[in-house]
Amino acid sequence: MKGRCISWIVCIEMFQSLNMIYDTLAQYYDALVKDEEASRMWVDWIESKCSPCDVLELACGSGEITEMLVQDGFDVSALDLSDEMIEQAKQKDVDNKIQFYCQDMKDLSNFSKFSAIFCLCDSFNYLLEKEEVSKFFKEVSDHLKDQGYFFFDTHSLDRLEEFEDEFNETGSFEDCDYQWSIMSEDDLIYQDFAFYFQEGHIVQEHHIQRVYDPVWLEKELSKHFNILSVKTDFDLEGIQEGEKYFYICQKK
């Protein structure tokens, strides 16, 4: 990759295991990024437009927002591509109220229709090709009831500038040390994790996300949805300087 230089990446031959989608990260995910206040902000944003109803959460991760929605009366089905993430989410669903599925969010053919569908916490940015995004929007629309709602957020264009200089974080868990690197190149954001276990082996995960121009996004969305609201960082109206754009759309 042109221009890419992650200072702590070790030659791949030194790693006993290489994971691509939250295989190892899942068990440490909450320790790294859990933020109950932020999760509540996502839920409040959803509830500003949508009352408790039957919903589908795409790429639900460790289930923090999922569980809050259930507690607030939503009938939730949730999916994630990672078995390990689904297992983490199930542990929080002590009353077994959530229907979990391990599958790709790009194919919802096994589902019926929902009153609302969510794709949160920049999960949308794992769609790396414009063709994927166009098909994804149609797939979501096809699985919404008449006038159903689609909520999603996405990295802002400002994030690309923010990570032009590489971000690095190091720390420790009970059983391993970790390094976390984020950097951008062109319209891509790369996140790399390395876990150094006490018995001597290293596990690495690589994540790639793509950031899309909101002008293009709104053009594609308009094929299937009416865009009801666009905000930056939850409470700034329209596209402004910030970290994330938040879209509330309604099926045409």
N, C-alpha and C positions, 0 to 999 in steps of 0.2 A: 504494500500500500504506500503510495507516494507520500513522503514526508512524515510517515508514522514512526515514532520512536518512543517506546515504553521502556523506561530505564530499568524496571525491575523484571522484565520478561526474561525467563531463562530458556535456553534451547529446549525444544519440545522433547528431545530424547531423555531429558532429566526427569520428566514427569511420569509417574506411574499411571496416572489417570488424566484424561482430558474430557471435561464435561461442557456441554453447549447450552443447556436450558435449565438452569436452576436445580441441577441434580444435587450438588453439594450446597449451593447457596441457600436452598430452601430451609435447611435446618438452622441457619444463622440469619435468615432474612429479617425477622422481627427485631432481633438484637441490633441489626445494622440500621434499619429505617423505620421501625414502628414509631408512630406518632399519633396518639389517640386524639389529640386536638385537631390535627389535620384530617384524620379519618372522619371526625364529626363534621368538619367543614364540607367534605364531599357529600355526606349524607344530607346535611342541611341544604346544600345546593340542589340536590335531587328533589328534596321535599318542598322546595320553593315552587315547584311546578307539578309534582307528581304525588298524589295521595297513595296510601298503601294499596297495592294491587299485585297481580301476577307479573313477575319480572324475571329477566335473564341477565346475569352478570357474566360478561366475557372476560377471560384472563383474570380470574378472581384472586390469584395469588394465595397468600396465607389466610385470607378470609376475614380480615379485620372489618372492612366496610360491609361485607356480606352479612356478618353476624349482627352488626348494628342495624342493618335494614330489617332483618328478621325480628329483632327486639322491638322495632318500631311498627311491626304489623305487616310487613311485606311478605308475600308468598314467593320465595326466592329459589330459582334454579341457578346453578353456577358451574362454570367450566374453566379448566385451565389445561394447558398442554403438558404440564409437568405433573407426573404422578406424585412426586415428593411434595410439591406445593399443595396438591389436593389433600394429602395426608395431614399436612400441617393445618389446613383449614378445617378438616373433619374433627380434629381434636378440640376445636373451639365450639363446635356445634353439639353441645352436650345433650340437647333435647332432640337431636335428629330431625330437625325441621327443614333442612336444606337438601335438595336433590343435587348431588355433585356428579360431574362428568369429567373424564379426562379425555380431552379432544381439542382439535384445532378450531379456533374461533372463525376461521374462514369458511368452514363447512357446517352449516346448521341444519342440514337436511333431515336429521332425526328428531327435530323439534317441531312442535306446532307453532302457534302464534302467541305473542305476549303483549301485554299492555305497555310495557316499556323494556328497553334493552340498554344496558350500561357497558361502557368500555372505559375504564378509569386508570388513573395513576400512570399515564403515558404508555399504557399497554398498546394503544393504537400505533405507536411509533415503531413497533416491531414489524409492521408491514413495510417491506423494503422496496417495493416496486409500485409505480403508479397504477399499473394494471391490477395489482392485488387490491389496492385501495378502492378502485372503481367497482370491482366485483364484490368487495366486502360491504360497501354501502348498499348495493343491491340486495345482497344476502340478508343484511339486517332489515331492510325495508320489507322484504318478502316474509319475514318472520315476525312482523309487527301487526297487531290488529289495526283496524281502521282508525286513523288519527292517533296511533300509538306513538310514544316518545322514544327518541334515541338521544342518550347523553354520552358524550365522550370528551376527553381532554387530550391535548397534544403539546409536546414541547414547542415553545415559541422560537421564532427565528433568533432571538437574543441569546438563546442557549448555545447556539453555534459559536457565537463570538465569545461567550463566557468560557468555553472549554477549548478555545484555540491554544491557550496555555494549559498544559496538562495539570489536572488535579490529582493529588495523591493523598491517600489516607492509610495509615497503618494502625493496627491494634491487636488485641488478644482476646480470645475466648478461653474457656476452661481447658479445652483439649487442643487448641491450635492458635497460631498467630495468623494474621491475614494482611494482605495488601490489596488496596482498591484504587484503580486508576480510571480516570475519565478524560477523554480528549475528543475533539471534533476535527473532521477534515471534510471539506466541501459541505454537503448537506447530511453527513453521517455523524453519529455520536457513538464512540466506542467505549464500552465499559469492560474492564478486565479485572478479574478477581483471582488471587492466589491464596491458597490455604496451606500453611506449613504445619503439619501434624507432628506431635511429639515423637512418634516412632520413626520419623525421618522422611516420610513420603510427602509429596506435594501434589495438590489437586488444583487445576486451573479451569476457570470458566471464562468464556468470551461472549459478550453480548453486543449486538449491533442494532442501532435504531436509526431511522431516517426522519428528518424534519421537513415538513412540507410547507410551502408558501400558502398562507391563508386565502389568498385570492384564488389559487387553483382549487383548494379544498372546498371553498364555497361554491365554485362552479360545479364540481362533481356532486356535492351534496344536493344542490338544487335540482338534480335529475330525479331525485326520489323523495326529497324532504322539503318542507318549509322550515327555514332557519328562524327559530323564535328568539334566540338570544345568543350573543357571542360576548364573552367577557374575558378579561385577562386577570389571572390570579384571583379568581372567585368574584371580585367586587368592582373591578375597573371596567367600565362599559367599553365594548368594542375592542379592537386590536390596539394595544398600547405596549409600551416597554414593560417587560416582565418575564416570568419563567414559563407560564403555561397559558394556553387559550382553552376556554371552556365553551362547548357548544351544546345547546339544547335544540333539538330538531323534532319535527312532527311529520309523520308519514303523510304524503300527499294522497 
